[in-house]
Amino acid sequence: MDLQTRKLDFIREILNIKSEKLFAKLELVLKEEQKLDPALKEKLTARALKANKNIKNGEVFNREEAENRLRKRLGI
């Protein structure tokens, strides 16, 4: 499904919202997303892309390995 179709589907869903609380939450998410510093957004996107690449290449750690690496980095 292309982006334009997704947008139209989303708009239809928004038009059917009956809950003021849900609508307020959606507004807040949109406003917060628009506030995100472009440099930070770019950095987070780059990190996510790198993480996906690492996962594809099998460069992952289980929880115990990750905790041990973190302890080592923190000197704990």
C-alpha positions in Angstrom: 0.0 0.0 0.0 1.5 3.3 -1.0 1.8 6.3 1.3 -1.0 8.3 -0.4 -3.5 5.4 0.2 -2.3 5.0 3.8 -2.9 8.7 4.4 -6.4 8.6 3.0 -7.2 5.5 5.1 -5.9 7.3 8.2 -8.0 10.3 7.5 -11.1 8.2 7.2 -10.2 6.6 10.6 -9.7 10.0 12.2 -13.1 11.2 10.8 -14.8 8.2 12.6 -13.2 8.9 16.0 -15.9 9.4 18.6 -13.6 9.7 21.6 -12.3 13.2 22.5 -9.5 11.5 24.6 -8.3 9.4 21.7 -8.4 12.4 19.3 -6.4 14.5 21.8 -3.8 11.7 22.0 -3.4 11.6 18.3 -3.0 15.4 18.1 -0.3 15.2 20.8 1.6 12.5 18.9 1.5 14.6 15.7 2.6 17.8 17.5 5.4 16.0 19.3 6.6 14.3 16.1 6.7 17.7 14.3 8.8 19.2 17.1 11.5 16.6 16.9 14.8 18.2 16.0 15.6 17.3 12.4 19.3 16.5 13.3 18.1 14.2 16.1 15.5 12.6 13.8 18.3 11.9 11.3 20.6 10.5 13.9 17.8 8.2 15.3 17.0 7.0 11.8 20.6 6.3 11.0 20.9 4.3 14.3 17.7 2.3 13.4 19.0 1.5 9.9 22.3 0.4 11.4 20.5 -1.8 13.9 18.5 -3.4 11.1 21.7 -4.1 9.2 23.3 -5.6 12.2 20.3 -7.9 12.8 20.3 -9.0 9.1 24.0 -9.8 9.5 23.4 -11.8 12.6 25.3 -9.3 14.8 23.0 -9.5 17.8 23.4 -10.3 21.5 21.2 -12.0 23.9 20.1 -10.2 27.0 22.9 -11.6 29.2 25.6 -10.7 26.7 24.1 -7.2 26.3 24.1 -6.7 30.1 27.7 -8.0 30.4 28.8 -5.6 27.7 27.0 -2.7 29.4 28.5 -3.5 32.8 32.0 -3.6 31.2 31.4 -0.3 29.5 30.2 1.3 32.7 33.0 -0.3 34.8 30.6 -2.2 37.0 
